[in-house]
């Protein structure tokens, strides 16, 4: 039956994000709760040896005052380990996340019975989400992370094909614990570690595509809900029949949207607070590694670009939600209420305008509002930390 519907559930509308959520053990499906609860510790256990090797090397670097390599390790491993925190956090917030999915699925099902005018609005927003919040985000994350293994593969192939004494390149250069520096290139250790790091890169991509992409899709859906009920109110004022009933229906949708945004806030506010702090540090450390490390490194240049995009998008989504929520007050006021003589309708519209003048905001730790001003503040703070570190 779903094949006959134009507007399909979340898992059919956004297949790439759904796949990443499922592989990353964070898709909020009640039927898989026990499986996810068992699988998350297993996934963490599979990357524990790599994390231990990195921490051992960071300790070695600390003992010899090698700050550049400490920063190099922390720049990559910090977000990587944060991906597994997302699994735990999403499991903790699985009820709220499931309610977000249920609301999206409920709306998509309703769109199939809407008039063509409203379907066009829904199509536009869903297409925008599929292009930017899904495919665009998948390309961004994959490009930033997979640069490391792809460049390592290309350099290894080139060296072994065209050089008499080829050098070996790891995905992330890491000393073999308690061994000489060159021991990391010995077989079969090098080959095993290369494949192990490639596996870690895949997990890296999956964790960032699913969770962060889900946030963007959720915000875009809230914006679509606002656009739809504003249009519904404008049409209600042009219709002489059942104006009061139509306005009541718009009020109900407005209240549903408020509850929906509260769910997004409850589900993602801890994560937003963490990336607010972590991204500032990551941008700073990436810049330091590029300028103070062992020459220009294209991988880290791409990585710092990805870090900027990673904090830009939540700020952009939250700013768009805030701007559209304020714009609804203007659209309510301009809907043509003055042509309606029913005082009940006029009073309802006045209350709707008053409520819409309080913007919907997404905050980190329920304190810091995410918007473009915060994004600029993060960049300024990162650069200040970078100049302090250089000095």
C-alpha positions in Angstrom: 0.0 0.0 0.0 2.9 2.4 0.8 4.0 2.1 -2.9 0.7 3.8 -3.9 1.2 6.8 -1.6 3.1 9.8 -2.8 4.1 10.8 0.7 5.7 7.9 2.5 6.9 7.3 6.1 10.3 8.6 7.3 12.1 5.3 6.5 11.0 5.5 2.9 11.3 9.2 2.4 14.9 9.5 3.9 16.4 6.1 3.2 20.1 7.2 3.5 19.5 8.7 7.0 17.4 5.7 8.1 20.1 3.3 6.9 22.8 5.2 8.9 20.6 5.4 12.0 20.0 1.6 11.8 23.6 0.7 11.2 24.7 3.1 13.9 22.3 1.4 16.4 20.3 4.7 17.0 17.1 4.2 15.0 14.4 4.5 17.7 12.5 1.3 16.9 10.9 -0.2 20.1 11.2 -3.7 18.5 15.0 -3.5 18.4 15.6 -2.0 21.9 17.1 -5.2 23.3 19.2 -5.7 20.2 20.6 -2.2 20.4 21.2 -2.5 24.1 23.3 -5.6 23.5 25.0 -4.3 20.3 26.2 -0.9 21.6 28.6 -2.4 24.1 29.9 -4.8 21.4 30.5 -2.0 19.0 32.3 0.0 21.7 34.4 -3.1 22.5 35.5 -3.4 18.8 37.0 0.0 18.8 38.5 -0.1 22.3 41.9 -1.5 21.2 42.3 1.4 18.7 41.4 3.9 21.4 43.8 2.3 23.8 46.6 2.4 21.2 45.9 6.1 20.6 45.9 7.0 24.3 49.2 5.1 24.8 50.8 7.1 22.0 49.4 10.3 23.4 50.9 9.5 26.7 54.3 8.8 25.0 54.0 12.1 23.1 53.2 13.9 26.4 56.3 12.5 28.0 58.5 13.8 25.2 56.6 17.1 24.9 55.4 16.3 21.4 52.3 18.6 21.5 51.7 18.5 17.7 51.1 14.7 17.7 48.9 15.0 20.8 46.7 17.5 19.0 46.8 15.4 15.8 45.4 12.3 17.7 42.9 14.3 19.8 41.5 16.1 16.6 40.5 12.8 15.1 39.7 10.6 18.1 37.6 13.2 19.9 34.7 13.2 17.4 35.2 9.5 16.7 34.6 8.6 20.4 31.8 11.2 20.5 30.0 9.1 17.9 29.6 6.3 20.4 28.3 8.7 23.0 25.6 9.5 20.5 24.5 5.8 20.5 24.2 6.0 24.3 22.4 9.3 24.3 19.9 8.3 21.6 19.1 5.1 23.5 18.5 7.3 26.6 16.2 9.6 24.5 14.7 6.8 22.4 11.1 7.6 23.6 11.3 11.2 22.5 13.1 10.3 19.3 10.3 7.8 18.5 7.7 10.5 19.1 9.5 12.7 16.6 9.4 9.9 14.0 5.7 9.2 14.8 4.9 12.9 14.2 6.7 12.9 10.9 5.0 9.7 9.8 1.6 11.0 10.8 2.1 14.2 8.8 3.3 12.4 5.7 0.3 10.2 5.8 -2.0 13.2 6.0 -0.3 14.9 3.1 -1.7 12.3 0.8 -5.2 13.6 1.4 -4.4 17.3 1.1 -5.4 19.6 -1.7 -2.8 20.0 -4.5 -1.8 23.5 -3.1 -0.7 22.0 0.2 0.9 19.0 -1.5 3.1 21.4 -3.4 4.3 23.0 -0.2 5.0 19.6 1.3 6.8 18.4 -1.8 9.0 21.5 -1.8 10.1 21.1 1.9 10.6 17.3 1.6 12.7 17.8 -1.6 14.8 20.4 0.2 15.4 18.0 3.1 16.3 15.2 0.8 18.8 17.4 -1.2 20.5 19.3 1.6 19.8 17.6 5.0 20.2 14.1 3.6 22.2 13.8 0.4 24.3 16.9 1.0 25.1 15.9 4.5 26.0 12.4 3.5 28.4 13.7 0.8 29.9 16.2 3.3 30.6 13.6 6.1 31.8 10.9 3.7 34.1 13.4 1.9 35.7 14.7 5.1 36.2 11.3 6.8 37.0 9.1 3.9 39.7 11.5 2.7 42.0 9.8 5.2 41.7 6.2 4.0 41.4 7.2 0.3 44.6 9.2 0.4 46.4 6.5 2.2 45.3 3.9 -0.4 46.3 6.2 -3.3 49.7 6.9 -1.8 50.4 3.3 -1.0 49.4 2.2 -4.6 51.5 4.9 -6.1 54.6 4.1 -4.0 54.5 0.4 -4.6 53.8 0.9 -8.3 56.4 3.5 -9.2 59.1 3.5 -6.4 61.8 1.0 -5.9 61.8 1.6 -2.2 58.1 2.4 -1.4 57.0 4.1 1.7 53.9 2.9 3.6 51.1 5.2 4.7 48.7 4.5 7.5 45.1 5.9 7.5 46.0 7.7 10.8 49.7 7.5 11.6 49.9 5.6 14.9 52.9 4.2 16.7 52.9 0.5 17.6 52.7 0.4 21.4 56.0 -0.3 23.2 57.9 -0.8 19.9 60.3 1.1 17.7 58.8 3.8 15.4 59.3 1.7 12.2 57.6 -1.3 13.7 54.2 0.0 12.7 55.1 -0.6 9.0 56.0 -4.3 9.5 53.8 -7.0 8.1 51.3 -8.3 9.0 50.8 -5.5 11.7 50.6 -2.8 9.1 47.9 -4.6 7.0 45.8 -5.5 10.0 46.0 -2.0 11.4 45.1 -0.5 8.0 42.0 -2.7 7.7 41.1 -1.9 11.4 41.3 1.8 10.8 39.3 1.5 7.6 36.5 -0.2 9.7 36.8 2.6 12.2 36.4 5.1 9.3 33.2 3.5 8.3 31.8 3.7 11.8 32.9 7.4 11.9 30.9 8.1 8.8 27.8 6.2 9.9 27.7 7.8 13.4 27.8 11.4 12.0 25.5 10.8 9.1 22.6 9.3 11.1 22.4 11.4 14.2 23.2 14.8 12.8 21.1 14.2 9.7 18.1 13.3 11.8 18.4 16.6 13.6 18.3 18.5 10.4 15.4 16.6 9.0 13.5 17.1 12.2 14.0 20.9 12.2 13.0 21.1 8.5 9.8 19.2 9.2 8.9 21.8 11.9 9.4 24.6 9.4 7.2 22.8 6.9 4.4 22.4 9.6 4.5 26.2 10.1 4.3 26.9 6.4 1.3 24.6 6.0 -0.8 25.9 8.9 -0.1 29.5 7.9 -1.4 28.7 4.4 -4.4 27.0 5.9 -5.3 30.1 8.0 -5.0 32.3 4.9 -7.3 30.0 3.0 -9.7 29.9 6.0 -10.2 33.6 5.9 -11.1 33.5 2.2 -13.7 30.9 2.8 -17.1 32.1 4.2 -18.1 28.6 5.3 -16.9 27.1 8.6 -14.3 29.8 9.3 -14.4 29.1 13.0 -13.8 25.4 12.6 -11.0 25.9 10.1 -9.3 28.3 12.5 -9.6 25.9 15.4 -8.0 23.2 13.2 -5.1 25.6 12.6 -4.7 26.3 16.3 -4.5 22.5 17.0 -1.8 22.2 14.4 0.1 25.1 15.9 -0.1 23.5 19.3 1.2 20.2 17.8 4.1 22.1 16.3 5.0 23.6 19.7 5.0 20.1 21.3 7.0 18.7 18.4 9.7 21.4 18.8 9.8 20.7 22.5 10.5 17.0 21.6 13.4 18.1 19.4 14.8 20.3 22.1 14.5 17.5 24.7 16.1 15.0 22.4 19.1 17.0 21.1 19.9 19.7 23.7 22.7 17.7 25.4 24.3 16.8 22.1 24.1 20.5 21.0 25.9 21.6 24.2 28.6 19.0 23.7 29.3 19.9 20.0 29.3 23.6 21.0 32.3 23.0 23.2 33.9 20.2 21.2 33.8 22.0 17.8 35.5 25.1 19.2 38.3 22.9 20.4 38.4 20.9 17.2 38.6 23.9 14.9 41.3 25.4 17.0 43.4 22.1 17.1 42.9 21.5 13.4 44.2 25.0 12.6 47.2 24.5 14.9 48.0 21.2 13.3 47.8 22.7 9.8 50.0 25.7 10.7 52.4 24.3 13.3 52.5 20.6 12.3 54.7 18.9 9.8 53.7 21.0 6.7 50.4 21.5 5.0 48.1 18.5 5.2 45.2 18.4 2.9 43.4 15.8 5.0 43.2 18.1 8.0 42.3 21.1 5.9 39.3 19.2 4.6 38.6 18.0 8.2 38.6 21.5 9.6 36.2 22.5 6.8 33.9 19.6 7.9 34.2 20.8 11.5 33.0 24.3 10.5 30.1 22.8 8.5 29.3 20.5 11.4 28.6 23.4 13.7 27.2 25.7 11.0 24.3 23.4 10.0 22.7 23.1 13.5 23.1 26.9 13.9 21.6 27.4 10.5 18.7 25.1 11.1 17.9 26.6 14.5 18.1 30.1 13.1 15.7 29.1 10.2 13.3 27.7 12.7 13.4 30.8 14.9 13.0 33.1 11.8 10.0 31.2 10.4 8.3 31.0 13.8 8.5 34.8 14.1 7.3 35.1 10.5 4.2 33.2 11.3 3.0 36.2 13.4 3.3 38.4 10.4 1.5 35.9 8.2 -1.3 35.5 10.8 -1.7 39.3 10.9 -1.8 39.5 7.1 -4.2 36.5 6.6 -7.3 38.7 6.1 -8.9 38.4 9.5 -10.3 42.0 9.2 -12.8 40.7 6.5 -14.3 38.2 9.1 -17.1 39.6 11.2 -17.2 36.7 13.7 -15.7 38.1 16.9 -14.7 34.6 18.1 -12.4 34.2 15.1 -10.9 37.7 15.6 -10.1 36.9 19.2 -8.6 33.5 18.3 -6.4 35.1 15.6 -5.2 37.7 18.1 -4.1 35.0 20.5 -2.4 33.1 17.7 -0.5 36.2 16.8 0.6 36.9 20.4 1.8 33.3 20.8 3.7 33.3 17.5 5.6 36.4 18.6 7.4 34.2 21.1 10.1 32.5 18.9 10.7 28.8 18.8 14.4 28.4 19.8 16.7 25.4 20.0 19.1 25.7 22.9 22.2 23.8 24.0 22.0 22.5 27.6 18.7 24.5 27.8 20.8 27.6 28.1 22.5 28.8 24.9 20.3 29.5 21.9 21.6 28.1 18.6 21.6 30.7 15.9 24.0 32.4 13.4 25.2 34.7 16.1 26.4 31.7 18.1 28.1 30.3 15.0 30.1 33.5 14.6 30.9 33.5 18.3 32.2 29.9 18.0 34.5 30.8 15.1 35.8 33.9 17.0 36.4 31.9 20.1 38.2 29.1 18.1 40.5 31.6 16.5 41.2 33.2 19.9 42.1 29.8 21.3 44.3 29.1 18.3 46.3 32.3 18.6 46.7 31.7 22.4 47.9 28.1 21.6 50.4 29.5 19.1 51.8 32.0 21.5 
